[in-house]
Amino acid sequence: MGSKETPKEKRERLRQNELKNNPTGSLNEGLKKAENGNLVDLSGGMGWKGTGLLILVLVLGFIIYNFIFR
C-alpha cells in the first residue's frame, strides 16, 4: 500500500513545482497578492492568539477613537 498524499501536501508539491518551472510568474503573483492581500491570509498566518490580539487592538482603537472625536 502506497503512502497517501493529503490535499495540503499535494497543494504544496504543486506550488513547489510551479515555482521551479515559472519563477517570474510566481514573482508577479506574489507582488499582486501583496497589493491586494486578504484577511484570511493574515489571520491564517498568525494563529488564534494573534488573531484574537488583532481583534482586541481594533476594538480598543475604535473605542479610543470614539472618545477622542466625539
N, C-alpha and C positions, 0 to 999 in steps of 0.2 A: 504494500500500500504506500503510495507516494505521499509526500507532505502536502497538506492543503494550504493554499495561499489565501490569507484573509483579504477582504476588499481593501483594507488600509495598506497592506503590503503591496498589493497589485498596483494601487494608485501611485505609491512611492516608486515602485520599479518603473512604471511608465513615465513618471516625471523625470527620473534619472536618465532614462533613455532619450527623452526629448531634449534634456539639457546637453547630452553628448552629441546628438545629431543636429541640433539647431541652437547654438549658443546665442546668436544675435536676436533670434525670435524670442527667446526666453528673457533676454535683457530688455527688449521692448515691452514685453508683457509685464515685467517687474516694474518698469517705470510708469506704465499706465495704471497699474494696481496701486502704486504708491500715491498717485494723484487722486484716485477715486476711492481708496481704501474703504472698508466697511466695518461696522461694529462687531460683526461675527468674528472676523479675523482678529480684531483687537481683544475681545473678551476670551476667545478660544486660546490665545497665547498666554494669557495671564492666569488662568485657573479661577476657581471660585473665590478665593480670598482677594485676589487682585480686582476681580470684577465687583465684589462687594465694596471694596475700598473706593473704587472709581465711582460707584453709585452714591456712596456716602459723601464723597467730596462734592459731587454735582449737587446733591440735595442741600448740603450746608452752604455751598456757594450761592444757590438760589435764595435761601433764607436770608443770608447776609445781604445780598443784592436788594432784596425787598425792604429790609430795614434801613439801608442807606438811602435809597432813591424813592422812598415813599413820602 
